[in-house]
């Protein structure tokens, strides 16, 4: 059996907020709801419910009608408007991101976050006193050694897999006293990761009001799956050894991953799982038609696939091959089945890669109803774009905008004058999911396939002055409906179960924010007077200096004349009389350019030129020295 190579040098924490939708309502509405059965409804389905409701038999994706019969006294809230969940998710994400050094914090949906804490763990591991691990201190700040918390580095915090009580004494000794330095180091680093996870969980609950379940491992796959073992409000660390024993091929990773159905492995989607099930069973797996979204009635576990005769990355690749399928898919899936996942935790981005809005339907087969639904989706999409792709401008820009508005020079309202775009989507994509026709026996085949068409995003959606409803109507008529007609040229005969609008292919706009690769030149020009106030030159007549040699005067473009027009009422040693060459140098950047790059350091007292004794601001010294080198 081929064993993929492991890469276990990272420490990754996976956060999964407990009953997130319900928790948002509990925090917004009534904290007492935590102790009552609460369910969140979308359409006719319970999308989530709190743990009190689950204790009474309710579950996710249950029909509302069935849930009411099972628990008549449940509190049912409507959760079709995702704004509150999106905002809460973003707040929690930014809170956790504040603890990251590497900025490797990746959000998955609204309620999950991956965090690569390898750098924090390595930094603190190097500071440990191995003679006294029980009184260790976890540092959270490079520069301030007092920021952090005490912990016991001799043990793992929270639950473990395998559970500590099930590990034989010989296994504990082996894990801690192995001749393999790599295994000992991994165990120590996972201990540090477990305490950091505990600290972040505690702070998230104390400051944000949300509890979460956490998994700690060396890759995204392991950390996500192992966290599921102790829900809610728990955390689990997958202990080493991770590498298979050369005698029997076993390891804690293999023992853990083997018990999962292949459809539960992140990265193995529905279609791939179905192909593998069919191959292992020798026939298609049976489905429970009563489930809302369908689900297999026959489990095929990871172990069933791994030990199948002749199974490996190449046979998997041949099994899963098809049009558009990556050539290395077999290797990737085989890696996942062995607990190997080398995908990186994506670095945090200032703007999302795409903004997508969708809704599902029992029946959608009328063009007028389609227009109505597309308009509602468009309103939501434009709101999301304004929320996620714009930022507040500074007070100077707000003041200028409002002054122009009062003078009748600007059309922007006061509400929109305080925001500006930081990114624009270049592409609009419309996706639909046609419902298959009924089979002769009255059943309908399962279909999850979407079809899509894309076009350039119209520029008029970037208007912040226009009312969103009016903008959405124009957006649907001029941009969305033409795409719909390309997808469904027939006027009737189609029946849709889903509509999706997506704004994607983002382009950043120059600004001074971190999200940008450029700068806002307009803002710099408006601010350069303040930056250069201490180095201002007065344009006043002054007699030419007799001490200046004729050949040292700058001749080109009439600058020599301007050079002599320095204020005669300045003291002889004033900087305004001693910085002329630097200010007038035509080589390299201008003074204004240098000032922009320096960000206007108010503490800059100037440097003295070794050649002529002139005192200049630090950012101008380079140009001044270049002047000497060219005119010397």
ABEGO torsion letter per residue (X at the ends): XBBBBBBAABBBBBBBBBGAAAAAAAAABBAAAAABBBBBBBEABBABBBAAAAAAGBBBGBBAAAAAAABAABBBBBAABAAAAAAAAAAAAAAAAAABAAGBBBBBEAABBBBBAAAAAAAAAAABBAABAABBBBBABAABAABEBBBBAABBBEBBOBBAAABBAAAAAAAAABABAAAAAAAAAAAAAAAAAAAAAAAAAAAAGBBBBBBBBABAAAAAAAAAABOBGBBBBBBOBABBBAAAGBBAAAAAAAABBAAABBGBBAAAAAAAAAAAAGBBBBBBAABAAEBBABBBBAAAAAABBGBEAAAAAAAABEBGBBAAAAAAAAAAAAGBBABBBBBBBABBABBBBBBBBABBABAAAAAAAAAAAAAAAAAAAAAAABBBBBAAAAAAAAAAAAAGABABBAAAAABBBABBBABBBBBBBBBBBBBAAGBBBBBABBBBBBBBBBAAAABAABBAAAAAAAAAAAAAAAAAAAABABABGBBBABBBBBBBGBBBBBBABAABABBBAAAAAAAAAAAAAAABBBBBBBBBBAABBAAABBABGGAAAAAABBBAABBAABAAAAAAAAAABABEBBAAAAAAAAGGBAABAEBBBAAAGBBBBAAAAAAAAAAAAAAX
